[in-house]
Amino acid sequence: MSTKTQARHRLTILGSTGSIGVNTLDVVRQLGGREAFEIMALTGHGNIALLAEQARTFGARLAVTADESRYAALKDTLAGTGIAVAAGASGLDEAAHMDAGWVMAAIVGTAGLAPTLAAARRGADIGLANKECLVSAGELFIQAVRQGGGRLIPVDSEHSAIFQCLETDQRHAVERIVLTASGGPFRNHSLAQMADVTIETARSHPTWSMGLKISVGSASMFNKALEMIEAKHLFDVRPEQIEVIVHPQSIVHSMVGYSDGSVIAQLGCPDMRTAIGYALTYPSRPNLSVERLDFARIARLDFEAPDESRFPALRLARTAMTRGGVQGAVMNAAEETAFEAFAEARIGFLDMADIAEVVMDRMSSVKPAASIEDVFAADAEARRQAAEAISTIKKTA
Ligand SMILES: NC(=O)c1ccc[n+]([C@@H]2O[C@H](COP(=O)([O-])OP(=O)(O)OC[C@H]3O[C@@H](n4cnc5c(N)ncnc54)[C@H](OP(=O)(O)O)[C@@H]3O)[C@@H](O)[C@H]2O)c1
């Protein structure tokens, strides 16, 4: 990207202190840093020291902590820098409304929905890492992007891969999309072994370095379940066109199968900076200092069918897609609540899927969402029901 002769690209990172946020800033640094980009807003939650350091290093106009109780700490840390400071939901909204042409949506969980939606509505291009926007708000989110007129560019490595493999004038010839899954740390565990795992073993992903929630989600394949629903909305395909295949090396990031039998795949080392860079500079490809694939060293690529009896989240995703309505929001909210209980050792690893299924069944007749408020209502009710289900569970771990 040429720098001094062009206006600097304005961007905002929602969730800059997380794994995706830190990688996004590394890509920004590699592509010219402050000379090439004007950082309008950076947001975090608990990590005030890192947020303040990022804001200073990249000269952000606004720094926001989503946690109101940390406002004073952030303000003190940035005193005298000229960087504006805000907090809470209104602070996130302010960040989303800053005049950035590109917004990275990298807040974890449903907390990312409102600010990302606000950025989409005002027409910003969205680099979408947060899955919950599409899982919970599906059509409403896509509608907001269309009305705003910005572009939606996936950052999740699988969806970025599919986005890259889709020949835009041959969409009618797409037969299937194939999401790859590493299988996580328990790929070869028996159900009995999985019942006993702890948060420490669940967070240790074999190939990717990621945040806590997504690492545990990879171990349970809930992350893949969310990705299936995300793919349905992003690429406007039917549930039966979405396949999942376990690929332990995480080199093939996903594939698209066409009506002539061809399958187009996107490959790369497991490094989120490639997908982030692609989303940031789309439709160009940036020069990035990331590891290159060495095929001779890799030697082989393995694939195997996922075992839905050990990873029921995949079945739940199909149920959610078939039922439609707010089932995605319900599945996601119940799973987030169950994940928190697992992280605090209040329930076992396998209980997470049981809780999500119970809540999805109980809420299967809830009407489709007509507005984002309906999505938030379904989300809140699912969390309430999940908490109730958790309180009745005798911990299996
Ligand atoms: N990591 C990956 O490789 C990867 C790949 C594909 C997709 N994704 C998706 O990208 C999103 C971010 O993942 P991540 O791994 O980067 O997560 P992460 O490391 O946990 O970071 C999450 C970010 O959200 C902030 N945050 C946490 N709770 C919040 C709240 N209640 N309100 C507002 N902000 C909050 C965190 O702030 P503090 O850190 O300051 O508390 C941090 O900036 C997730 O939806 C994930 O599924 C991640």
The ligand as a MOL file (V3000), in Angstrom:
LIG
                    3D

  0  0  0     0  0            999 V3000
M  V30 BEGIN CTAB
M  V30 COUNTS 48 52 0 0 0
M  V30 BEGIN ATOM
M  V30 1 N -8.5910 -15.8070 17.7680 0
M  V30 2 C -8.8020 -16.3160 16.5670 0
M  V30 3 O -7.8870 -16.8960 15.9690 0
M  V30 4 C -10.1550 -16.1850 15.9130 0
M  V30 5 C -10.3450 -16.7450 14.6550 0
M  V30 6 C -11.5550 -16.5780 14.0170 0
M  V30 7 C -12.5920 -15.9000 14.6230 0
M  V30 8 N -12.4110 -15.4000 15.8630 0 CHG=1
M  V30 9 C -13.5270 -14.7010 16.5000 0
M  V30 10 O -13.1080 -13.3750 16.7520 0
M  V30 11 C -13.6850 -12.8900 17.9720 0
M  V30 12 C -12.5450 -12.4740 18.8940 0
M  V30 13 O -11.7770 -13.6220 19.1990 0
M  V30 14 P -10.4180 -13.5200 20.0350 0
M  V30 15 O -9.8520 -14.8940 20.0240 0
M  V30 16 O -9.6110 -12.3780 19.5500 0 CHG=-1
M  V30 17 O -10.9880 -13.2050 21.4960 0
M  V30 18 P -10.2010 -12.6590 22.7710 0
M  V30 19 O -8.7420 -12.8550 22.6200 0
M  V30 20 O -10.8870 -13.2190 23.9540 0
M  V30 21 O -10.4810 -11.0600 22.6800 0
M  V30 22 C -11.7620 -10.5580 22.7360 0
M  V30 23 C -11.7960 -9.0520 22.6910 0
M  V30 24 O -13.0970 -8.6260 23.1310 0
M  V30 25 C -12.9650 -7.8020 24.3290 0
M  V30 26 N -14.0750 -8.1080 25.2150 0
M  V30 27 C -14.1960 -9.1460 26.0860 0
M  V30 28 N -15.3930 -9.0790 26.7140 0
M  V30 29 C -16.0190 -7.9750 26.2410 0
M  V30 30 C -17.2760 -7.3460 26.5280 0
M  V30 31 N -18.1350 -7.8610 27.4190 0
M  V30 32 N -17.5970 -6.2310 25.8580 0
M  V30 33 C -16.7580 -5.6970 24.9370 0
M  V30 34 N -15.5300 -6.2240 24.6530 0
M  V30 35 C -15.1870 -7.3650 25.2830 0
M  V30 36 C -11.6220 -8.2020 24.9060 0
M  V30 37 O -11.1250 -7.1720 25.7570 0
M  V30 38 P -10.0140 -7.4750 26.9450 0
M  V30 39 O -9.0450 -8.4410 26.3790 0
M  V30 40 O -9.4230 -6.0950 27.1540 0
M  V30 41 O -10.7590 -7.9470 28.1360 0
M  V30 42 C -10.8040 -8.3630 23.6330 0
M  V30 43 O -10.4620 -7.1120 23.0900 0
M  V30 44 C -14.5350 -14.0580 18.5160 0
M  V30 45 O -15.8720 -13.8940 18.1320 0
M  V30 46 C -13.9320 -15.2880 17.8430 0
M  V30 47 O -14.8590 -16.3340 17.6840 0
M  V30 48 C -11.2120 -15.5180 16.5210 0
M  V30 END ATOM
M  V30 BEGIN BOND
M  V30 1 1 1 2
M  V30 2 2 2 3
M  V30 3 1 2 4
M  V30 4 1 4 5
M  V30 5 2 4 48
M  V30 6 2 5 6
M  V30 7 1 6 7
M  V30 8 2 7 8
M  V30 9 1 8 9
M  V30 10 1 8 48
M  V30 11 1 9 10
M  V30 12 1 9 46
M  V30 13 1 10 11
M  V30 14 1 11 12
M  V30 15 1 11 44
M  V30 16 1 12 13
M  V30 17 1 13 14
M  V30 18 2 14 15
M  V30 19 1 14 16
M  V30 20 1 14 17
M  V30 21 1 17 18
M  V30 22 2 18 19
M  V30 23 1 18 20
M  V30 24 1 18 21
M  V30 25 1 21 22
M  V30 26 1 22 23
M  V30 27 1 23 24
M  V30 28 1 23 42
M  V30 29 1 24 25
M  V30 30 1 25 26
M  V30 31 1 25 36
M  V30 32 1 26 27
M  V30 33 1 26 35
M  V30 34 2 27 28
M  V30 35 1 28 29
M  V30 36 1 29 30
M  V30 37 2 29 35
M  V30 38 1 30 31
M  V30 39 2 30 32
M  V30 40 1 32 33
M  V30 41 2 33 34
M  V30 42 1 34 35
M  V30 43 1 36 37
M  V30 44 1 36 42
M  V30 45 1 37 38
M  V30 46 2 38 39
M  V30 47 1 38 40
M  V30 48 1 38 41
M  V30 49 1 42 43
M  V30 50 1 44 45
M  V30 51 1 44 46
M  V30 52 1 46 47
M  V30 END BOND
M  V30 END CTAB
M  END
